[in-house]
Amino acid sequence: MNQREKEEYLRGYSVLKSQGKPFFPYAVAKDSLMGCVVIAVIIALSIVFGAELGPKANAATTTYTPRPEWYFFFLFELLRVIKPPGFTGLATIGVPTLAMILLFLLPFYDRGPERHPLRRPVATLSGIFVICAMAYLTFLGANTAPPTENTITAPALVVANGKQAVSEFYLGRSVVAQDGCEACHKIGDNGNDGPGPELTQIGSRIPPQGIARTLVNPTQPMPSYGAKGPDPLTPKQFDAVVYFLSSLK
């Protein structure tokens, strides 16, 4: 902004200021009235519809999947994007705080007098980027399946082998999901991209015998699921897991 533009801006600002009304009591009264209306609507909705209550908490369950409220889904998804445990603080505190500081400083590094969005590219693009990023991360967080579920259906080869094969396939799928394997592995649309490898087509790369050996003697930090492991599976569960994984091709 040159000196002429600055003088024009100050003249226009002084004219508008002289024609306006003081912040107190006009703006304060308007904001207070609107705040009272919002509070009254919330109270009325809580009286008419009541609060949504879920089932009682069960500390003994192993299938409960904690999830944040919808307005924290974008932060929840950041933890899935930034995976290494050493960067957990960066995902939960560092990135959101840095983004907030940049937004607070926006009026200082974009000091143009224009108010039209098309003439304020820095402010406009910053706002659009933040809104789109939060919306996209919120959408991903809301549609992320819990690590105790799996939506893979039995392939045609398994179905062709009869009902017993289909039953064993779904038993293996259930064991894999409930034992938390998808916390480290991605299987189809479920699970995480690491630190373990993707298992969507594991049956095409490793034979059933190799899958069984890996379950018994895995690479750390994966625990052993053999009879001597910390979380051993029953023989039926173990065979079902091997069959399920070997069927993923």
For each residue, the residues with C-beta under 8 A, 3 or more apart:
1: 5 6 9 111 112 113
2: 5 6
3: 6 7
4: 7 8
5: 1 2 8 9 113
6: 1 2 3 9 10 113
7: 3 4 10 11
8: 4 5 11 12
9: 1 5 6 12 13 113
10: 6 7 13 14
11: 7 8 14 15
12: 8 9 15 16
13: 9 10 16 17
14: 10 11 17 18
15: 11 12 18 19
16: 12 13 19 20
17: 13 14 20
18: 14 15
19: 15 16
20: 16 17
21: 26 27
22: 25 26
23: 26 27 28
24: 27 28
25: 22 28 29
26: 21 22 23 29 30
27: 21 23 24 30 31
28: 23 24 25 31 32
29: 25 26 32 33
30: 26 27 33 34
31: 27 28 34 35
32: 28 29 35 36
33: 29 30 36 37
34: 30 31 37 38
35: 31 32 38 39
36: 32 33 39 40
37: 33 34 40 41
38: 34 35 41 42
39: 35 36 42 43
40: 36 37 43 44
41: 37 38 44 45
42: 38 39 45 46
43: 39 40 46 47
44: 40 41 47 48
45: 41 42 48 49
46: 42 43 49 50 51
47: 43 44 50
48: 44 45
49: 45 46
50: 46 47
51: 46
52:
53:
54:
55: 58
56:
57:
58: 55 61 64
59:
60:
61: 58 64
62: 178
63: 148 178
64: 58 61
65: 146 147 148
66:
67: 76 146
68: 72 73 75 76 141
69: 72 73
70: 73 138 142
71: 138
72: 68 69 75 76
73: 68 69 70 76 77 137 138 140 141 142
74: 77 78 133 134 137 138 141
75: 68 72 78 79 91 92 96
76: 67 68 72 73 79 80 141
77: 73 74 80 81 137 138 140 141 144
78: 74 75 81 82 91 92 95 96 137
79: 75 76 82 88 91 92
80: 76 77 83 140 141 144 192
81: 77 78 91 137
82: 78 79 87 88 90 91 95
83: 80 87 192 193 194 195
84: 87
85: 88
86:
87: 82 83 84 90 91
88: 79 82 85 91 92
89: 92 93 94
90: 82 87 93 94 95
91: 75 78 79 81 82 87 88 94 95
92: 75 78 79 88 89 96
93: 89 90 96 97
94: 89 90 91 97 98
95: 78 82 90 91 98 99
96: 75 78 92 93 99 100
97: 93 94 100 101
98: 94 95 101 102
99: 95 96 102 103 130
100: 96 97 103 104
101: 97 98 104 105
102: 98 99 105 106 126
103: 99 100 106 126 130
104: 100 101
105: 101 102 108 109
106: 102 103 109 110 122 123 126
107: 110 111
108: 105 111
109: 105 106 122
110: 106 107 120 122 123
111: 1 107 108
112: 1 119 120
113: 1 5 6 9
114: 119 120
115: 119 120
116: 119 120
117: 120 123 124
118: 121 124
119: 112 114 115 116
120: 110 112 114 115 116 117 123 124
121: 118 124 125
122: 106 109 110 125 126
123: 106 110 117 120 126 127
124: 117 118 120 121 127 128
125: 121 122 128 129
126: 102 103 106 122 123 129 130
127: 123 124 130 131
128: 124 125 131 132
129: 125 126 132 133
130: 99 103 126 127 133 134
131: 127 128 134 135
132: 128 129 135 136
133: 74 129 130 136 137
134: 74 130 131 137 138
135: 131 132 138 139
136: 132 133 139 140
137: 73 74 77 78 81 133 134 140 141
138: 70 71 73 74 77 134 135 141 142
139: 135 136 142 143
140: 73 77 80 136 137 143 144
141: 68 73 74 76 77 80 137 138 144
142: 70 73 138 139
143: 139 140
144: 77 80 140 141
145: 149 150 151 189 190
146: 65 67 149
147: 65 177 180 182 183 190 191 192
148: 63 65 177 178 180 182
149: 145 146 177 190
150: 145 173 174 176 177 182 187 188 190 191
151: 145 188 189 190
152: 173 187 188 190 248
153:
154: 158 159 165 166 169 170 247
155: 158 159 247 249
156: 159 160
157: 160 161 247 249
158: 154 155 161 165 166 169 247
159: 154 155 156 165 166
160: 156 157
161: 157 158 164 165 166
162: 165 166
163: 166 167
164: 161 167 168
165: 154 158 159 161 162 168 169 243
166: 154 158 159 161 162 163 169 170
167: 163 164 170 171
168: 164 165 171 172 239 240 243 244
169: 154 158 165 166 172 173 240 243 244 247
170: 154 166 167 173 174
171: 167 168 174 175 236 237 240 244
172: 168 169 175 176 237 240 241 242 243 244 245
173: 150 152 169 170 176 177 244
174: 150 170 171 177 178
175: 171 172 178 179 233 237 240 241 244
176: 150 172 173 179 181 182 187 241 244 245
177: 147 148 149 150 173 174 181 182 190
178: 62 63 148 174 175
179: 175 176 225 231 233
180: 147 148 183
181: 176 177 184 185 187 191 199
182: 147 148 150 176 177 185 186 187 190 191 192
183: 147 180 191 192
184: 181 191 192 194 195 196 222
185: 181 182 191 192 196 197 198 199
186: 182 190 191 192 193 198 199 200
187: 150 152 176 181 182 190 191 198 199 200 248
188: 150 151 152 191 200
189: 145 151
190: 145 147 149 150 151 152 177 182 186 187
191: 147 150 181 182 183 184 185 186 187 188 199
192: 80 83 147 182 183 184 185 186
193: 83 186 198
194: 83 184
195: 83 184 221
196: 184 185 199 222
197: 185 202
198: 185 186 187 193 201 202
199: 181 185 186 187 191 196 202 245 248
200: 186 187 188 248
201: 198 204 205 248 249
202: 197 198 199 205 206 211 245 246 248
203: 206 211 245 246 247 248 249
204: 201 248 249
205: 201 202
206: 202 203 210 211 214 246
207: 210 211 246
208: 211 212 242 243 246
209: 212 213
210: 206 207 213 214
211: 202 203 206 207 208 214 215 242 245 246
212: 208 209 215 216 238 242
213: 209 210 216 217
214: 206 210 211 217 218 219
215: 211 212 218 224 225 226 233 238 241 242
216: 212 213 224 225 226 229
217: 213 214 224 226
218: 214 215 222 223 224 225
219: 214 222
220:
221: 195
222: 184 196 218 219
223: 218 229 230 231
224: 215 216 217 218 228 229 230 232
225: 179 215 216 218 229 231 232 233 238 241
226: 215 216 217 229 232 238
227: 232
228: 224 232
229: 216 223 224 225 226 232
230: 223 224
231: 179 223 225
232: 224 225 226 227 228 229
233: 175 179 215 225 237 238 241
234: 237 238
235: 238 239
236: 171 239 240
237: 171 172 175 233 234 240 241
238: 212 215 225 226 233 234 235 241 242
239: 168 235 236 242 243
240: 168 169 171 172 175 236 237 243 244
241: 172 175 176 215 225 233 237 238 244 245
242: 172 208 211 212 215 238 239 245 246
243: 165 168 169 172 208 239 240 246 247
244: 168 169 171 172 173 175 176 240 241 247 248
245: 172 176 199 202 203 211 241 242 248
246: 202 203 206 207 208 211 242 243
247: 154 155 157 158 169 203 243 244
248: 152 187 199 200 201 202 203 204 244 245
249: 155 157 201 203 204
